[in-house]
């Protein structure tokens, strides 16, 4: 347990009521650290994601308590379009980063540790002030944001913005005391790009899943058995068939999360026209590409097969997943995203849901190692074949769901991940100011 001097401030571009996977992960991390005895403050902008779904706020600062965590929403520009133009996005990032930096200019000495989390990289601006004030700095890197922005065409390759962004990222990584990453592959890529000397700082902190919310009882299931879903401490039990849906309903293929440019949902939509089974594709969430996907559904005449659902409260996601047959995590096939491990994959497995994924690299390795799903190329025919294979084989669905559930339960429970992060950060504080000025060695793996 921490004493009264153990205080951490977390700077995050997204935090609930934002409904992204990143916001969910940061909420679980901060509440778990608070339960372990830390005094936790969070600096975040007003709720803005998915863009265009929240009203703009103009208060300079609003403070609220969330499960024992103090959340300070600092005014920032809030995009009102579902797919904001580049200047609006940049304003959203930069105004928050500078407001957080200004706030920490007057409050940095209150904390033992500052954790800045990306994306975007601009949150790193706020880390310099506490660092120069003697506060230890953990740089939390969730993805290769610059690489992805270049690959998706948001930043010109080799242009001034890319070069400036990489120079800034290098400065942040070398200044920080720890670098938390989601996968070993991501850590290795950072070392390749910004220097092998970063290796001693790397700490693998997977996205994981809150098993107290997403855990289910899985195993050998029959049509008359039930699935027990735990949602934040209160259990609800529903009669279900082997898919978690009543037998007179169509099978459901579900996607839950951010609907953006990195997800190959167009291929999944086109796959529905090739499917032999009468299933429904349910896309739950919001994001930049929703309007384009709606147009694609109309062009493919799939209005009766594809359903769009607005983002749902976090507490409702486990129950929603328990009623589905298959979960999907379709990343575009891009080597720049080979490190990526979407949060939704852990949540699908937490609910015992077999999955179909596309893309390359870490996601494919994870699914094949777990035995909880099927990886296919980004091709509608192959995606449809994987859907049909699972829908036609109840035993296979049950076995894959059970394997995936056990895989995340034993390795990727967010409570366990937070405990190891807690141990490492306390070690960092305990070694404050070593004689040679070097950072203490960091653990390479938390899985």
MOHUKA-V675370 format. One record per pair of residues at least 24 apart in sequence whose ideal C-beta (glycine too) atoms are under 10 Angstrom apart, sorted by the first residue. I is the first residue (numbers start at 1). J is the second residue. Records with the same first field share a line. If there is no record, write none. Layout:
I: J  J
//
This chain:
1: 35  36  37  38
2: 33  34  36  37  38  39  112  422  426  429
3: 37  39
4: 37  39
5: 39  111  112  429
6: 33  36  37  38  39  40  111  112  113  422  425  426  429
7: 38  39  40  41  110  111  112  113  114  135
8: 33  34  38  39  40  41  42  111  112  113  114  115  135  136  138  422  425  429
9: 39  40  41  42  43  70  72  100  103  104  107  108  110  111  112  113  114  115  116  126  127  130  135
10: 40  41  42  43  44  69  71  111  113  114  115  116  117  123  138  140
11: 41  42  43  44  74  96  97  100  101  103  104  114  115  116  117  118  122  123  124  125  126  127  130  140
12: 42  43  44  45  71  96  100  115  116  117  118  123  140
13: 43  44  45  48  49  76  92  93  96  97  100  116  117  118  119  120  122  123
14: 44  45  47  48  49  117  119  120  258
15: 42  43  44  45  47  49  66  69  71  73  117
16: 42  44  47  66  67  71  313  314
17: 46  47  48  49  53  54  66  73  311  313  314
18: 44  45  46  47  48  49  50  53  54  311
19: 47  49  50  53  54  256  257  258  284  285  286  287  310  311  312  313  314  317
20: 49  50  257  258  260  285  286  287  311  343
21: 142  207  256  257  258  285  342  343  344  345  346  347
22: 49  117  118  119  142  143  207  258  343
23: 47  49  258  314  343
24: 207  209  210  213  257  314  317  343  344  347  414
25: 117  140  142  182  205  206  207  208  209  210  343  346  414  417
26: 69  115  117  140  142
27: 66  67  69  71  210  314  414
28: 67  207  208  209  210  212  213  314  343  414  415  417  418
29: 69  115  117  140  180  205  207  208  414  417  418  421  422
30: 66  67  68  69  70  71  115  418
31: 66  67  68  69  210  414  415  418
32: 67  69  210  414  415  416  417  418  419  421  422
33: 68  69  113  115  418  419  421  422  425
34: 66  67  68  69  70  418
35: 67  68  69  415  418  422
36: 415  418  419  421  422  423  426
37: 422  426
38: 68  69  112  113  418  422  425  426
39: 68  69  70  110  111  112
40: 66  67  68  69  70  71  111  113  115
41: 69  70  71  72  103  107  110  111  114
42: 66  69  70  71  72  73  115
43: 70  71  72  73  74  96  99  100  101  103  104  107  114  116  123  126
44: 71  72  73  74  76  96  100  123
45: 73  74  75  76  77  78  92  93  95  96  97  99  100
46: 73  74  75  76  77  78  96
47: 73  78
48: 73  76  77  78  79  80  84  92  96
49: 78  79  92  258  286  287  311
50: 79  82  83  258  259  260  285  286  287  288  290  310  311
51: 78  79  80  81  82  83  84  88  89  92  286  287  288
52: 78  79  80  81  82  83  84  286  287  288  290
53: 80  82  286  287  310  311
54: 78  79  80
55: 80
56: 80
60: 99
61: 99  103
67: 232
72: 100  103  107
74: 98  99  100  102  103  126
75: 99
76: 100
81: 288
82: 259  286  287  288  289  290  291
83: 260  261  287  288  289  290  291  292
84: 288
86: 154  155  161
89: 120  154  288
90: 120  122  161
92: 120  122
93: 119  120  121  122  123  125
94: 120  122  125
95: 122
96: 120  122  123  125  126
97: 121  122  123  124  125  126  127
98: 122  125  126
99: 126
100: 125  126  127  129
101: 125  126  127  128  129  130
102: 126  129
103: 129
104: 128  129  130  131  133  135
105: 129  130  133
107: 133
108: 132  133  134  135
109: 133  134  135
110: 135
111: 135  136
112: 136  425  426  428  429  432
113: 137  138  177  178  425  426  428  429
114: 138  139  176  177
115: 139  140  176  178  180  421  425
116: 140  141  172  176
117: 141  142  180
118: 142  143  144  145  146  169  172
119: 143  144  145  146  148  149
120: 145  146  149  165
121: 145  146  149  165  166  168  169  172
122: 165  168  172
123: 172
124: 168  169  171  172  173  175  176
125: 168  172
127: 172  175  176
128: 171  172  175  176
131: 172  175  176  177
132: 175
134: 432  433
135: 177  429  432
136: 176  177  178  425  428  429  431  432  439
137: 172  175  176  177  178  179  428
138: 176  177  178  179  180  201  203  205  421  424  425  428
139: 169  172  173  174  175  176  177  178  179  180  181  190  198  201  203
140: 176  178  179  180  181  182  203  205  421
141: 169  172  173  176  179  180  181  182  186  187  189  190  202  205  339
142: 180  181  182  186  205  207  339  340  341  343
143: 181  182  183  186  262  336  337  339  340  341
144: 169  181  186  189  190  193  336  337  338  339  340
145: 169
146: 193  336
147: 189  193  334  335  336  337  338  339
148: 261  262  332  334  336  337  339  340
149: 261  336
150: 336
151: 261  262  332  334  335  336  337
152: 260  261  262  332  334  336  337
153: 261
154: 261
166: 193  194
169: 193  194
170: 194  195  198
173: 197  198  201  202
174: 198  201
176: 201  439
177: 201  425  428  429  431  432  439  440  442
178: 202  203  205  421  424  425  427  428  439  440  442  443
179: 203  204  205  439  442
180: 204  205  421  424  425  442  446
181: 205  206  339  444
182: 206  207  208  339  340  341  342  343  362
183: 207  338  339  340  341  361  362  363  365  366  445  447
184: 339  362  444  445  447
185: 338  339  340  341  361  362  365
186: 338  339  340  341  361  362
187: 339  442  444  445
188: 339
189: 336  338  339
190: 339
199: 441  442  444
200: 438  439  440  441  442  444
201: 439  440  441  442
202: 442  443  444  445
203: 420  421  424  425  428  442  443  444  445  446
204: 417  420  442  443  444  445  446  447
205: 414  417  418  420  421  424  443  445  446  447
206: 341  343  346  366  408  411  412  414  416  417  445  446  447
207: 340  341  342  343  344  345  346  347  412  414  417
208: 341  343  346  347  350  408  411  412  413  414  415  416  417  418  446  447
209: 318  343  344  345  346  347  348  349  350  351  405  408  409  412  413  414  417
210: 314  318  346  347  350  413  414  415  417  418
211: 346  350  405  408  409  410  412  413  414  415  416
212: 350  413  414  415
213: 314  315  317  318  347  350  351  414
214: 317  318  321  322  346  347  348  349  350  351  352  353  405  408  409  413  414
215: 318  350  351  352  405  408  409  413
216: 244  318  321  322  349  350  351  352  353  401  402  405  409
217: 352  405
218: 349  350  351  352  353  398  399  401  402  403  404  405  406  409
219: 352  398  399  401  402  405  406
220: 395  398  399  402
221: 352  394  395  397  398  401  402
222: 394  398
223: 247  394
226: 322
227: 318  319  321  322  323  351  352  401
228: 322
229: 317  318  319  320  321  322  323  350  351  352
230: 318  350
231: 314  315  316  317  318  319  322
232: 314  315  318
234: 315
236: 318  319  322
237: 322
238: 319  322  323
240: 322  323
241: 325  394
242: 325  394  395  397  398  401
243: 322  323  324  325  326  353  354  390  391  394  397  398  401
244: 319  320  321  322  323  324  325  351  352  353  397  401
245: 280  322  323  324  325
246: 323
249: 280  323
250: 277  278  279  280  304  305  325
251: 275  277  278  279  280  324  325  326  387  390  391  392  397
252: 279  280  281  282  307  320  321  323  324  325  326  327
253: 277  279  280  281  282  283  305  306  324  325  326  327  328  356  383  387  390  391
254: 280  281  282  283  284  307  309  317  320  321  323  324  325  326  327  328  344  348  353  355
255: 281  282  283  284  285  309  324  326  327  328  329  330  344  348
256: 282  283  284  285  309  311  312  317  320  321  324  327  328  329  343  344  347  348
257: 283  284  285  286  287  311  317  329  342  343  344  345  347
258: 285  286  287  288  289  311  342  343  344
259: 283  284  285  286  287  288  289  290  292  293  308  311
260: 285  286  287  288  289  290
261: 287  288  289  292  332
262: 287  289  330  331  332  334  336  337  340  342  359
263: 287  289  293  328  329  330  331  332  342  344  358  359
264: 328  329  330  331  332  333  334  357  358  359  378  379  380  383
265: 289  290  292  293  296  306  328  330  332
266: 292  293  296  297  300  330  332  378  380
267: 330  332  333  358  376  377  378  379  380  381  382  383  384
268: 293  306  328  330  356  358  378  380  383  384  387
269: 293  294  296  297  299  300  302  305  306  330  380  383
270: 296  299  300  302  379  380  381  383  384
271: 328  330  356  376  379  380  381  382  383  384  385  386  387  388
272: 297  300  302  304  305  306  380  383  384  387
273: 300  301  302  305  306  380  384
274: 379  380  381  382  383  384  385  387  388
275: 305  380  383  384  385  387  388  391
276: 384  385  387  388  391  392
277: 325  384  387  388  390  391  392
278: 304  305  391
279: 305  325  326  384  387  388  390  391
280: 304  305  306  307  324  325
281: 305  306  307  308  326  328  387
282: 306  307  308  309  320  323  324  328
283: 307  308  309  328
284: 308  309  310  311  312  316  317  320  321  324  344
285: 309  310  311  312  344
286: 310  311
287: 311
317: 344  347  350  351
318: 347  350  351
319: 351
320: 351
321: 347  348  350  351  352  353
322: 351  352  353
323: 351  353
324: 348  351  353  354
325: 353  354  387  390  391  394  397  401
326: 353  354  355  356  373  374  386  387  390  391  397  400  401
327: 351  353  354  355  356  357  372  373  401  404
328: 353  355  356  357  358  373  383  386  387
329: 355  356  357  358  359  363  366  367  373  375
330: 356  357  358  359  363  376  378  383
331: 357  358  359  360  361  362  363  364  378
332: 358  359  360  378
333: 358  359  360  361  377  378  379
334: 359  360  361  378
335: 360  361
336: 361
337: 361  362  363
338: 362  363  364  365
339: 363
341: 365  366  412
342: 366
345: 370  372  373  404  408  412
346: 404  407  408  411  412  413  414
347: 408
348: 372  373  401  404  405  408
349: 373  400  401  402  403  404  405  406  407  408  409  412
350: 404  405  407  408  409  412  413  414
351: 401  404  405  408
352: 397  398  400  401  402  403  404  405  406  408  409
353: 397  400  401  404  405
354: 386  390  393  396  397  398  399  400  401  402  403  404
355: 386  390  400  401  404
356: 382  383  384  385  386  387  389  390
357: 383  386
358: 382  383  386
366: 404  407  408  412  447
367: 400  404  407
369: 407
370: 400  403  404  405  406  407  408  411  412
371: 399  400  402  403  404  406  407
372: 399  400  401  402  403  404  405  406  407  408
373: 400  401  403  404
374: 400
410: 447
411: 446  447
412: 446  447
416: 446  447
417: 446  447
418: 446
419: 446
420: 445  446  447
421: 446
//
